[in-house]
Structure formats: structure tokens, C-alpha cells
Amino acid sequence: MKSSEGRAEACCPPPLDGPDLRPVEGDEADEELATLAKAIGHPARVKILRLILRKNSCICGDIVDELPLAQSTVSQHLKVLKDAGLIRGEVDGPRVCYCIEPRAMKRLRALVAAI
């Protein structure tokens, strides 16, 4: 990927300081966990998350290059992950760059750990 550091900063938020103090048990937390679990409930979406985490920066068309899936299929999977709040996408000219939403990933880990 040919991205500058500035582009990564514009897309990817800095890690949040401090713990997320929302409850990890109860009806609301159960609904939240179910929504996040559904978003990662497909192997292609898990691969996309791992790819974005491994790159640790914004990535654009590289996602399609890394997966044996059509562009439209990858776009559908990215939309599910974005709608769940696990990733964010920023328009960068003709491309959209994706990165992990750190707060959502921390929350997913906490909800799963509380099972």
C-alpha cells in the first residue's frame, strides 16, 4: 500500500485510554454481543479483520488482493463489519481506506471474556 502516515492518522483513531466501564452482562450487553458475533460470523469477515489488524493501518484495495473473493463480495463483508462498528472506512479520493475501530474491538473482547 502506498499510504502516508498522515492518511493513516486521518482514518485510524488513536487507542482509547482507560477501560470501557459499560456492563458486560445483562440484556443490553447480550444484544450487543449477539450483533458483534453475527458480524464476525463468517470466515471471510474474520479474515478481513485479521488482515486489517495485521497491517495496523488503513488499507484500501489490498483487501481484495488478499482474498479469493470478488470485489463486490468483499464490499458486502466490509459493509457488515462497518455497520457493526468493528471497522471504519474513510474516503480517500477514489478509494475507501479501512481500519479497525479500537473501542469496538476492546468491547468485543470484554463481552466474549464475560461469557
N, C-alpha and C positions, 0 to 999 in steps of 0.2 A: 504494500500500500504506500502511496506517495502522499502522506499527510504531514502537515507541520504540527509542531507541538501546540500551537495556538488553536488549531482546529480541534484537537483532542480536548483541550480545556473547554472550548465552547460547547462541545457535545457532552462530554462526560463530567458529571458532577463530582466534586471532591467527596471523600468519605465523610460521613456524618460523625460528629463527636458525641459521645455519650450513648447510653443504652436506649432502646425503644421500650418505654415503660407501659405500653398497652398490654392488656391481659392476653395470655396465650391460651386460655381456656374459656369456655362459655360459648353461647350460641353465635355471637358475632365473630369470635375467633375461629370457630368451626366453619362458618361460611367463608371466611377469608382463606382459610387453609384449603377448603374444597375448590375455591376458584383458582388459587395458585397451583394446586395439584393438577387440576384439569388442564391448565396452560402448559404444564411440563409433562403431560400425559402422553406425549407422542415422541418416539425416539428421535425424529428429525429436530424437534424443538429442543430436546436435551442436547443434541449435538451442536445446535446453533448457540445455545447458552455456553457450552464448554468452549466453543471456538471464540466467542466474544470475551469470555473470561481469560482465556489463554493469551489473547492478543493484548488485553489490558489497555485498549484504546479504541477509538472509533474505527469501525471497519465498514466499508461500503460494498462494492461489487464482489469483494473477496469471498463473501459468504456463499454465493452461487458457485464460485470456482472450487470451493472446498467440499461441496455436497453433490451427490449424484442425482440432483433433482432439477426440474425445470425452474426457470426464473419465477414463473407465476406461482408455483408451489412454495418456493422459498418465501415469496412475498406474503402468501397466506399465513405461513407459520410465523413470520415476523410480526404480522398484524395481531395474531393471537397473543404472542408474548408481550407486545406493546400494550394491547388492551388490558392485559392483566397487570401491567405496571412493572414487569420484570426487566424490560429494556426501554430505552428511549431512542428516538430517531430524530435527527436534526437534518434539515435540508441544507445541502452544501452545493449550491449551483444546480447542476442537473442530477446530482446524486443525493441519496439519503445515507447518512452515517449513523451506525448503531453502536450503542454501548450499554453496559449493564447499569441498572438503577440500583445503586448500593443499598439504599434503605429497604427496598423490596426484597433483595436477596437476604439481608440480615433478618428481616421479618419472616421470610420463608424458613430459614434455618431455625429460628426460635420456635415457630409453630410446629415444625416437624419434631424438634427436640422435646417438646412438651407432650407428645403423644404417649 
